[in-house]
Amino acid sequence: MNLGKARPVGVTYRSGHSDGRARIARGNAARHGDVRAACGIETASLVLSLIFAITFIASFAKPVYAGQDSDGIPDTADNCVQIANPDQRDSDDDGIGNACDPDLNNDGIVDARDRSLLYGAFYGTSPVNDLNGDGYVNFGDLGILYSLYNRSPGPTGIRPQITLLSPADGLITDQPDLTITGSLNIRAALTINSAPLGLNPDRSFSATTTLQPGPNAYQLTATSVTGATTQQGLSITYEPATVTINATLISIGPVVNGQVSVTGQAGSVPAGAQVTITNFDTGATITVTASADGSFSATIAAQDSQALGITATDTGNGASDAISKPVGNILGLSVTSPLNGDTLNSDLVSVSGTFNGRPNVGISVNGVTACIVGTNYYANNVPLTAGQGAIAVTGTIADGVTVAESIQVTSTAEAAIKAEVAPACGIAPLDVSFVVTDTAGGGIQTIAIDFDNNGSVDYSSTDGAAPITHIYAAEGVYAASVVVTDAAGTQHTSTHAIVAGSVQNMDAMLRSIYNGMRERLRIGAIDGAVNALNDDVRQKYRRVFEDLAPSLSTVVDQLGTIVDGAIFPEFAQYTIVQDHDGVQRAYFLEFLRGDDGVWRISGM
């Protein structure tokens, strides 16, 4: 059948038809002199037919695929595994040697289209079409083409290899723009994270990308014309250059017609920085450019008790951590006990006070986390420095706003007897342990405790090491009075606040965190919404919310609805139910109480 296909070359020429095959034959006559003039047309046709027949039949006379080719090239490095080609010529640079690559259009199959391309190059010196390496395109090359007709080129042992020149895998950089460079060993289709990337004539490549803060993963994939694939991973971490904001030099003005002014003094941000101000509750945002001295001013829509986030980005795209500023008196902290100027005969004191009742507030007093109920806070065994010193109260809300209040007191002595309660707050019924320590080492005669400070001693003992516990069955705030008489007969009295809270109130507060986050997402206030999340997951979910930004208002309800849960002193776990095409699926929603006393979502 193949021999029959070869013969029309001569027949066409003899018949005088002016198609492609006729031109090939005439080109042959022109190359070797005017054969027709010397021998006549029939003689020339016979010569060409004999040349072709001998060459073509010879190509079939030997078994092309008779095991490995024994050309001295290992199979894994041989671009024609089953045809001996020690020169490894690969003119089109696709990993398949010319000796077995008559697929001239590189479509994966040797067919009539490739035959036409070869005819068009006949008697020329095109390296790609010169399959047998004799310097010319002729019937020897046509024989190779027909030996693989209707088959794939090759086979080849060459696979694409990716060589990355820069950057180094695992690089940590503070520059946002990154150029990835490298090369391939053969011509192949190359993608980076599924996006096509063209090769230079020397098979080198270069791609510029913009990094996102944190880890950035890239997958390079090279696919040869035979379908062989190689992948190369690359991981780059972008840590933007640190930009600092001096929060003490930034002030928020009063609300006037629903607007507040935000003013940064000289040195508040880097010179020429882009300053972005966001209202966490409304999602409103504005960006201004700082002056050469680092000062700036802006106006943004806001109301009392809302919170603003402020970030700065310098000319090198380094970004600051966000600072938070309150609009108006957001917490209204006060200290009610002890009083400013009091003199205390101990270096430990119980402190109590009030705030304006905003939900999910954390309050610490000289580093001691306070218990909160309603609009009141209580902190036991707050340490004091000898002499005059401060009692510093810091209130924190989830938006990162901190408010401070302090008073001055004087401590005149160290506590010879130390009484502690743990836990000082929780959900009723609350099992509380009392521990008394003789810090002076003088000895203890008796311990008397009035668990609810109603004037009646509920516990007494002469054994200072005996375990002491009491269950506060009903919710409420209790003042436990502990009186310890030391070996010298001196009494040491201390009062400790114990808050036995309501599970209903705690449940309502935790649900409000989740629902508040959803409401902020619903209006597109992503910066405020992510403040409900723990630091460990905040950036992860920020990226998800930003990707969903165009449709957040409609998809926010797909986050799920809280159905039930369990609350522990520092941890809570709820079940949320999501509807997936009519199928109800349950997931965990988890909360953690941070060191600042604020509860935040740690997983969902």
Residue pairs with C-beta under 8 A, 6 or more apart in sequence:
2 56
2 60
2 146
2 149
3 53
3 56
3 57
5 146
6 52
6 53
6 56
6 146
7 49
8 21
9 21
9 24
9 25
9 48
9 49
9 52
10 25
10 45
10 46
10 48
10 49
10 52
12 19
12 21
12 22
12 25
13 21
13 22
13 25
13 26
13 45
13 48
14 41
14 42
14 45
16 22
20 116
20 119
20 120
21 119
24 119
24 122
25 45
25 48
27 122
27 123
28 48
28 122
28 123
29 35
29 36
29 44
31 123
35 43
35 44
35 47
36 44
39 47
51 139
52 139
52 142
55 139
55 140
55 142
55 143
56 139
56 142
56 143
56 146
58 143
59 143
59 144
59 146
59 147
60 147
64 82
64 83
64 147
65 82
66 82
67 82
68 75
68 81
68 82
69 78
69 80
69 81
69 82
69 83
69 84
69 85
70 84
71 78
71 84
71 85
71 86
72 86
73 85
73 86
73 88
74 157
75 81
75 157
76 157
77 157
77 158
78 85
78 88
78 97
78 156
78 157
78 158
79 85
79 88
79 90
79 95
79 96
79 97
79 100
79 156
79 157
79 158
80 88
80 96
80 97
80 99
80 100
80 101
80 154
80 155
80 156
81 154
81 155
81 156
81 157
82 100
82 155
83 97
83 99
83 100
84 99
85 97
85 98
85 99
85 100
87 133
88 97
89 97
89 98
89 99
89 127
89 133
90 96
90 97
90 98
90 101
90 186
91 98
91 127
91 128
91 130
92 101
92 106
92 128
92 187
93 186
93 187
93 203
94 101
94 106
94 186
94 187
94 188
94 224
94 225
95 156
95 158
95 159
95 160
95 185
95 186
95 187
95 188
95 224
95 225
95 226
95 228
96 103
96 153
96 154
96 156
96 158
96 225
96 226
97 156
98 127
98 128
98 130
98 131
98 132
98 133
99 131
99 132
99 133
99 144
100 144
100 148
100 153
100 154
100 155
100 156
101 131
101 153
101 154
102 110
102 114
102 118
102 131
102 141
102 144
102 145
102 148
102 153
103 109
103 110
103 114
103 148
103 152
103 153
103 225
104 113
104 114
104 117
104 118
104 128
104 129
105 113
105 114
105 117
106 225
107 113
108 152
108 153
108 225
108 226
108 227
109 150
109 151
109 152
110 145
110 148
110 149
110 150
110 151
110 152
110 153
111 149
111 150
114 145
115 142
115 145
115 149
117 129
118 129
118 137
118 141
118 142
118 145
121 129
121 137
122 137
122 138
123 136
123 137
123 138
124 136
124 137
125 135
125 136
125 137
126 137
129 137
129 141
130 136
130 137
130 141
131 140
131 141
131 144
131 145
132 140
132 141
132 144
134 140
152 226
153 225
153 226
154 226
155 226
156 226
158 185
158 186
158 224
159 224
159 228
159 230
160 184
160 185
160 186
160 188
160 222
160 223
160 224
160 228
160 229
160 230
161 184
161 185
161 186
161 222
161 230
162 182
162 184
162 190
162 220
162 222
162 230
162 231
162 232
163 182
163 183
163 184
163 185
164 180
164 181
164 182
164 220
164 232
164 234
165 181
165 182
165 183
166 179
166 180
166 181
166 182
167 173
167 178
167 180
167 234
167 236
169 233
169 234
169 235
170 235
170 236
170 237
171 236
171 237
172 236
172 237
172 239
173 211
173 236
173 237
173 238
173 239
174 238
174 239
174 240
174 241
174 316
174 318
175 211
175 238
175 316
175 317
176 210
176 211
176 238
176 240
176 317
177 208
177 209
177 210
177 211
178 208
178 209
178 210
178 211
178 216
178 236
179 206
179 207
179 208
179 209
180 192
180 205
180 206
180 207
180 208
180 209
180 218
180 220
180 234
181 204
181 205
181 206
181 207
182 204
182 205
182 220
183 202
183 203
183 204
183 205
184 190
184 199
184 203
184 205
184 222
185 203
186 203
186 224
187 199
187 203
187 225
188 199
188 222
188 223
188 224
188 225
189 196
189 222
189 223
189 224
190 196
190 197
190 198
190 199
190 205
190 220
190 221
190 222
190 223
191 197
191 220
191 221
192 207
192 209
192 218
192 219
192 220
193 218
193 219
194 219
194 221
197 205
197 207
198 205
199 205
200 206
209 216
209 218
211 236
211 238
212 238
212 543
213 238
213 239
213 240
213 319
213 539
214 237
214 238
214 539
215 235
215 236
215 237
216 235
216 236
216 237
216 238
217 233
217 234
217 235
218 233
218 234
218 235
218 236
219 231
219 232
219 233
219 234
220 231
220 232
220 233
220 234
221 229
221 230
221 231
221 232
222 229
222 230
222 231
222 232
223 229
240 317
240 318
240 319
241 314
241 316
241 317
241 318
242 318
242 320
243 269
243 270
243 273
243 312
243 313
243 314
243 318
243 319
243 320
244 270
244 320
245 268
245 269
245 310
245 311
245 312
245 320
245 321
245 323
246 267
246 268
246 269
247 323
247 325
249 264
249 265
249 266
249 267
249 268
250 262
250 263
250 264
250 265
250 268
250 310
250 323
250 325
251 262
251 263
252 260
252 261
252 262
252 308
252 325
252 326
252 327
253 260
253 261
253 262
253 263
254 260
254 328
255 302
255 303
255 304
255 327
255 328
258 301
258 302
258 303
259 299
259 300
259 301
259 302
260 299
260 300
260 302
260 308
260 327
261 297
261 298
261 299
262 277
262 296
262 297
262 298
262 299
262 300
262 308
262 310
262 325
263 296
263 297
264 275
264 290
264 294
264 295
264 296
264 297
265 295
266 291
266 293
266 294
266 295
267 293
267 294
267 295
268 290
268 294
268 295
268 296
269 275
269 290
269 294
269 296
269 312
269 320
270 290
270 294
270 312
270 314
271 290
271 291
271 292
271 293
271 294
272 289
272 290
272 291
272 292
272 314
272 315
273 289
273 290
273 294
273 312
273 313
273 314
273 315
274 287
274 288
274 289
274 290
274 312
274 313
275 287
275 288
275 289
275 290
275 296
275 298
275 310
275 311
275 312
276 285
276 286
276 287
276 310
276 311
276 312
276 313
277 285
277 286
277 287
277 288
277 298
277 300
277 308
277 309
277 310
278 284
278 285
278 308
278 309
278 310
278 311
278 525
278 527
278 528
279 285
279 300
279 301
279 302
279 306
279 307
279 308
279 525
279 528
280 306
280 307
280 308
280 309
280 324
280 399
280 520
280 525
280 527
280 528
280 531
281 306
281 307
281 520
281 525
281 528
282 301
282 302
282 306
282 523
282 525
283 520
283 523
283 524
283 525
283 526
283 527
283 528
284 300
284 301
284 302
285 300
285 527
286 298
286 299
286 300
288 296
288 297
288 298
289 296
290 296
290 312
300 308
302 308
302 327
303 327
304 327
304 328
304 329
305 326
305 327
305 328
305 330
305 358
306 326
306 327
307 324
307 325
307 326
307 327
307 330
307 397
307 399
307 400
307 401
307 528
308 324
308 325
308 326
308 327
309 322
309 323
309 324
309 399
309 400
309 527
309 528
310 322
310 323
310 324
310 325
311 319
311 320
311 321
311 322
311 323
312 319
312 320
313 319
313 320
322 400
322 527
323 400
324 399
324 400
324 401
324 402
325 401
326 401
326 403
329 356
329 403
330 356
330 358
330 397
330 401
330 403
331 355
331 356
331 358
331 361
331 395
331 397
331 401
331 403
332 354
332 355
332 356
333 353
333 354
333 355
333 363
333 393
333 395
333 403
333 404
333 405
334 353
334 354
334 355
334 405
335 351
335 352
335 353
335 391
335 393
335 405
335 406
335 407
336 352
336 353
336 354
337 350
337 351
337 352
337 353
338 344
338 349
338 351
338 391
338 407
338 409
339 407
340 407
340 408
340 409
341 407
341 408
341 409
342 409
342 410
343 409
343 410
343 412
344 384
344 409
344 410
344 411
344 412
345 412
345 413
346 384
346 411
346 413
346 414
346 415
346 494
347 383
347 384
347 385
347 386
347 411
347 413
347 414
347 415
348 381
348 382
348 383
348 384
348 415
348 418
348 494
349 381
349 382
349 384
349 391
349 409
349 411
350 378
350 379
350 380
350 381
350 382
350 494
350 495
350 496
350 497
351 365
351 366
351 370
351 378
351 379
351 382
351 391
351 393
352 376
352 377
352 378
352 379
352 497
353 376
353 377
353 393
353 405
354 375
354 376
354 377
355 361
355 363
355 375
355 377
355 395
356 375
357 374
357 375
358 397
359 509
359 512
360 397
360 398
360 509
360 512
360 513
360 598
360 599
361 372
361 395
361 396
361 397
361 597
361 598
362 369
362 395
362 396
362 397
362 594
362 596
362 597
362 598
363 369
363 370
363 372
363 377
363 379
363 393
363 394
363 395
363 396
363 597
364 370
364 379
364 393
364 394
364 396
364 596
364 597
365 377
365 379
365 382
365 391
365 392
365 393
365 394
366 382
366 383
366 384
366 391
366 392
367 383
368 379
368 380
368 381
368 382
368 383
369 379
369 595
369 597
370 377
370 378
370 379
370 597
371 377
371 378
371 379
371 424
371 425
371 497
371 498
371 499
372 378
372 425
372 499
372 597
373 425
373 477
373 499
373 501
376 477
377 393
378 424
378 425
378 477
378 497
378 499
379 497
380 420
380 421
380 424
380 496
380 497
381 418
381 420
381 496
382 391
384 391
384 409
384 411
385 411
386 411
386 414
387 410
387 411
388 408
388 409
388 410
389 408
389 409
389 410
389 411
390 406
390 407
390 408
390 409
391 406
391 407
391 408
391 409
392 404
392 405
392 406
393 404
393 405
393 406
394 402
394 403
394 404
395 402
395 403
395 404
395 405
396 402
396 403
396 596
396 597
396 598
397 598
398 513
398 531
398 532
398 598
398 599
398 600
399 528
399 531
400 531
414 439
414 440
415 439
415 492
416 438
416 439
416 440
416 442
416 486
416 490
416 492
417 436
417 437
417 438
417 439
417 440
417 444
417 484
417 486
417 492
417 494
418 436
418 437
418 439
419 434
419 435
419 436
419 437
419 482
419 484
419 494
419 496
420 434
420 435
420 437
420 496
421 432
421 433
421 434
421 435
421 480
421 496
421 498
422 432
422 433
422 435
423 430
423 432
423 569
424 432
424 496
424 497
424 498
424 499
425 498
425 499
425 500
425 501
426 499
426 500
426 501
426 569
427 475
427 500
427 501
427 502
427 503
427 506
427 567
428 472
428 473
428 474
428 475
428 476
428 500
428 501
428 502
428 503
429 471
429 472
429 473
429 474
429 500
430 471
430 472
430 498
430 500
431 469
431 470
431 471
432 469
432 470
432 471
432 472
432 480
432 498
433 467
433 468
433 469
434 449
434 468
434 469
434 470
434 480
434 482
435 468
436 444
436 447
436 464
436 468
436 482
436 484
438 444
438 464
438 486
440 486
442 486
442 487
442 488
443 486
443 487
444 462
444 464
444 484
444 485
444 486
444 487
445 462
445 485
445 486
445 487
445 489
446 460
446 461
446 462
446 484
446 485
447 459
447 460
447 461
447 462
447 464
447 468
447 482
447 483
447 484
447 485
448 457
448 459
448 460
448 482
448 483
448 484
448 485
449 457
449 458
449 459
449 460
449 468
449 470
449 480
449 481
449 482
449 483
450 456
450 457
450 458
450 480
450 481
450 483
451 458
451 459
451 470
451 472
451 478
451 480
452 458
452 478
452 479
452 480
453 478
453 479
453 480
453 481
453 495
458 470
459 468
459 470
461 468
464 484
470 480
472 478
472 498
472 500
473 500
474 500
475 500
475 501
475 502
476 500
477 497
477 498
477 499
477 500
478 497
478 498
478 499
478 500
479 495
479 496
479 497
479 498
480 495
480 496
480 498
481 493
481 494
481 495
482 493
482 494
482 495
482 496
483 491
483 492
483 493
484 491
484 492
484 493
485 491
485 492
486 492
503 567
506 567
506 572
507 565
507 567
509 599
510 565
510 567
510 572
510 574
510 591
510 599
511 562
513 532
513 591
513 599
513 600
513 601
514 532
514 562
514 574
514 576
514 589
514 601
516 532
517 529
517 530
517 532
517 533
517 601
518 529
518 556
518 557
518 559
520 526
520 528
520 529
520 532
521 529
521 545
521 552
521 556
522 552
522 553
522 556
523 553
524 549
524 552
524 553
526 542
526 545
526 546
526 549
526 552
529 545
530 538
530 541
530 542
530 545
532 600
532 601
533 541
533 600
533 601
533 602
534 592
534 594
534 600
534 601
534 602
534 603
536 602
537 601
537 602
537 603
545 552
548 555
558 578
558 579
559 576
559 578
559 604
560 576
560 577
560 578
560 587
560 589
561 576
561 577
562 574
562 575
562 576
562 589
563 574
563 575
563 576
563 577
563 586
564 574
564 575
565 572
565 573
565 574
565 575
565 589
566 572
566 573
566 574
569 593
570 592
570 593
571 590
571 591
571 592
571 593
572 590
572 591
572 599
573 588
573 589
573 590
573 591
574 588
574 589
574 590
574 591
575 586
575 587
575 588
575 589
576 586
576 587
576 588
576 589
576 604
577 584
577 585
577 586
577 587
578 584
578 585
578 586
578 587
579 585
587 604
588 603
588 604
589 601
589 603
589 604
590 601
590 602
590 603
590 604
591 599
591 600
591 601
591 602
592 599
592 600
592 602
593 599
594 600
